[in-house]
């Protein structure tokens, strides 16, 4: 139960920070229609999950729920997607790596399109 509380708190903080950084970045660097705010948040999240995962492989405690699952999960799920792909790469699981990337992007775009169509009707 305590771990769920840490995930809840971290997720809330990560979501708020994602909103603030994304909006500020988009206003600061408005590059045509490129979603710079989301891009910056995703790259920061990938860096953070790399640092935190490396640390918590050596030191296993409850803070991993607050910081990795909660904060990074609320900040950006792209960081988890990237970390999973890197793990597949490190384990030389190239077919699954390629399949996961392509399937995630294609099905994700399809799901957005389907959701837009359902909401229209």
VOPAGU-2260 file (C-alpha; in pm, 1 decimal, decimal comma):
REM VOPAGU-2260
SITE   aa  ch    i         X         Y         Z
SITE  UNK   A    0       0,0       0,0       0,0
SITE  UNK   A    1     287,2     234,5      80,7
SITE  UNK   A    2     435,2     182,2    -265,5
SITE  UNK   A    3     104,4     283,8    -427,0
SITE  UNK   A    4     110,1     605,1    -223,9
SITE  UNK   A    5     463,0     683,7    -346,5
SITE  UNK   A    6     359,9     615,2    -706,8
SITE  UNK   A    7      55,7     841,3    -662,0
SITE  UNK   A    8     260,9    1131,5    -522,6
SITE  UNK   A    9     540,5    1093,0    -778,9
SITE  UNK   A   10     292,7    1066,4   -1066,6
SITE  UNK   A   11     116,7    1385,8    -962,5
SITE  UNK   A   12     442,1    1578,1    -931,0
SITE  UNK   A   13     567,6    1444,0   -1263,4
SITE  UNK   A   14     245,6    1538,6   -1442,3
SITE  UNK   A   15     247,4    1893,3   -1307,8
SITE  UNK   A   16     613,8    1938,8   -1397,8
SITE  UNK   A   17     550,5    1796,6   -1746,8
SITE  UNK   A   18     274,9    2054,4   -1799,6
SITE  UNK   A   19     488,8    2344,6   -1676,3
SITE  UNK   A   20     804,0    2252,0   -1870,2
SITE  UNK   A   21     615,2    2165,9   -2188,1
SITE  UNK   A   22     415,6    2490,6   -2191,0
SITE  UNK   A   23     713,9    2708,7   -2104,7
SITE  UNK   A   24     935,7    2539,2   -2364,5
SITE  UNK   A   25     670,6    2567,1   -2634,9
SITE  UNK   A   26     637,8    2941,3   -2569,1
SITE  UNK   A   27    1015,1    2990,4   -2555,6
SITE  UNK   A   28    1100,7    2785,6   -2867,3
SITE  UNK   A   29     804,9    2797,5   -3101,5
SITE  UNK   A   30     952,4    2622,5   -3406,5
SITE  UNK   A   31     678,7    2611,6   -3672,1
SITE  UNK   A   32     440,3    2334,1   -3571,8
SITE  UNK   A   33     708,3    2110,9   -3413,3
SITE  UNK   A   34     595,3    2002,4   -3064,1
SITE  UNK   A   35     914,7    2124,5   -2896,3
SITE  UNK   A   36     762,9    2118,2   -2545,9
SITE  UNK   A   37     674,6    1750,4   -2565,5
SITE  UNK   A   38    1006,0    1669,5   -2729,8
SITE  UNK   A   39    1204,4    1838,8   -2451,8
SITE  UNK   A   40    1000,6    1667,6   -2179,0
SITE  UNK   A   41    1049,3    1327,7   -2344,4
SITE  UNK   A   42    1426,5    1372,2   -2371,6
SITE  UNK   A   43    1455,5    1494,6   -2010,7
SITE  UNK   A   44    1242,6    1197,6   -1900,0
SITE  UNK   A   45    1464,5     953,2   -2089,6
SITE  UNK   A   46    1774,9    1098,7   -1925,9
SITE  UNK   A   47    1614,6    1086,9   -1579,9
SITE  UNK   A   48    1496,2     727,7   -1611,1
SITE  UNK   A   49    1844,7     626,8   -1723,5
SITE  UNK   A   50    2010,9     791,3   -1424,0
SITE  UNK   A   51    1750,9     666,9   -1176,7
SITE  UNK   A   52    1745,2     310,7   -1310,4
SITE  UNK   A   53    2122,4     292,9   -1290,4
SITE  UNK   A   54    2114,1     411,1    -930,3
SITE  UNK   A   55    1832,3     181,9    -819,4
SITE  UNK   A   56    1998,8    -124,2    -971,1
SITE  UNK   A   57    2260,9     -75,7    -699,2
SITE  UNK   A   58    2035,5      57,8    -421,2
SITE  UNK   A   59    1693,4    -106,1    -404,0
SITE  UNK   A   60    1448,0      89,1    -187,5
SITE  UNK   A   61    1102,4     244,1    -189,0
SITE  UNK   A   62    1220,8     563,7    -361,0
SITE  UNK   A   63    1225,3     380,4    -695,0
SITE  UNK   A   64     844,8     371,5    -678,2
SITE  UNK   A   65     828,3     745,0    -610,3
SITE  UNK   A   66    1087,7     849,1    -866,9
SITE  UNK   A   67    1082,3     591,9   -1149,8
SITE  UNK   A   68     729,6     450,0   -1157,9
SITE  UNK   A   69     558,4     759,6   -1019,2
SITE  UNK   A   70     754,2    1068,3   -1119,6
SITE  UNK   A   71     895,4     945,4   -1451,7
SITE  UNK   A   72     566,3     772,1   -1533,4
SITE  UNK   A   73     373,6    1093,5   -1470,2
SITE  UNK   A   74     636,3    1306,4   -1640,9
SITE  UNK   A   75     647,2    1096,5   -1958,8
SITE  UNK   A   76     571,8     737,7   -2053,2
SITE  UNK   A   77     809,2     784,4   -2345,8
SITE  UNK   A   78    1094,6     742,9   -2099,3
SITE  UNK   A   79     968,8     396,9   -2003,6
SITE  UNK   A   80     920,8     306,8   -2370,8
SITE  UNK   A   81    1277,9     415,4   -2443,4
SITE  UNK   A   82    1422,1     231,0   -2143,2
SITE  UNK   A   83    1242,0     -88,8   -2246,1
SITE  UNK   A   84    1375,7     -55,1   -2599,4
SITE  UNK   A   85    1728,5       1,8   -2471,0
SITE  UNK   A   86    1698,7    -311,3   -2259,1
SITE  UNK   A   87    1593,4    -511,0   -2565,0
SITE  UNK   A   88    1891,9    -364,9   -2753,3
SITE  UNK   A   89    2136,4    -449,4   -2473,0
SITE  UNK   A   90    2007,3    -807,7   -2469,3
SITE  UNK   A   91    2058,8    -836,3   -2848,0
SITE  UNK   A   92    1686,0    -892,7   -2894,6
SITE  UNK   A   93    1676,9    -697,4   -3221,5
SITE  UNK   A   94    1369,1    -857,1   -3381,2
SITE  UNK   A   95    1153,5    -781,6   -3074,7
SITE  UNK   A   96    1309,8    -433,4   -3048,7
SITE  UNK   A   97    1214,7    -347,3   -3406,3
SITE  UNK   A   98     872,9    -508,9   -3372,3
SITE  UNK   A   99     799,8    -321,2   -3047,3
SITE  UNK   A  100     899,8      16,3   -3190,9
SITE  UNK   A  101     708,4     -25,3   -3516,2
SITE  UNK   A  102     403,6    -180,1   -3352,9
SITE  UNK   A  103     389,4      86,9   -3081,1
SITE  UNK   A  104     409,6     373,8   -3328,2
SITE  UNK   A  105     173,0     225,3   -3587,4
SITE  UNK   A  106     -88,8      96,6   -3342,9
SITE  UNK   A  107     -55,8     413,5   -3133,6
SITE  UNK   A  108    -126,2     634,3   -3434,3
SITE  UNK   A  109    -409,9     405,7   -3536,0
SITE  UNK   A  110    -559,1     421,9   -3187,2
SITE  UNK   A  111    -547,5     802,8   -3190,3
SITE  UNK   A  112    -719,7     805,7   -3529,5
SITE  UNK   A  113    -982,1     555,2   -3411,2
SITE  UNK   A  114   -1041,8     755,4   -3095,1
SITE  UNK   A  115   -1090,4    1073,4   -3299,2
SITE  UNK   A  116   -1336,6     894,0   -3527,4
SITE  UNK   A  117   -1534,4     748,1   -3238,0
SITE  UNK   A  118   -1553,1    1087,8   -3067,6
SITE  UNK   A  119   -1677,5    1254,0   -3388,8
SITE  UNK   A  120   -1979,0    1023,4   -3412,1
